[in-house]
Amino acid sequence: MAESLFVDKSLSLDEQYENLLKQLKSLLVKEDNLLSNLSNFVASIKQTFSKVSWVGLYFLDGNNLYLGPFQGKIACTNIAFGEGVCGNSAKDKKIIIVPDISKFEGHIACDSGTKSEIVVPVFNEEKVFAVLDIDSLEYNSFDKTDAKYLENMCNFLSTFISNNTNKIL
């Protein structure tokens, strides 16, 4: 089945997120395999927002986060829990917005062109099981609006996964 995503760059940032979230609810299909759904989830973010240079999911397993579906340049395949922006987001169970990655002590540079980043934890009940990592080649690309909507999207993703765990790979 051919999937499609309607993107209107003339919409405000809030409207773009609302449009994307509405479409995600029909794009992610419980009959599809989870890996396919996760891949479309990250691809939809990359396709919607021109400020995004890289987007992907890292999954927590033990003391490391492991690279999952992503869009963009090749990336770090594992990140220690508590290291870098992703590891700190997972450890602290909170969204981290980094306006200038050169000012984030311990930043792990997978792409030397990245200037700003946002990382959003994905929960299964109270436990972090993944983080959504989004990079930009511009400074100050992410703010509270992004955080609010990305958190909503990650909550939707978490609920979707917990309700549809029968088809992982």
Secondary structure, DSSP 4 states (H G I P E B T S, - for coil): --------TTS-HHHHHHHHHHHHHHHS-TTS-HHHHHHHHHHHHHHH-TT-SEEEEEEEETTEEEEEEEESS---SEEETTSHHHHHHHHHTS-EEES-GGGSTT---SSTT--EEEEEEEEETTEEEEEEEEEESSTT---HHHHHHHHHHHHHHHHHHHH-TT---
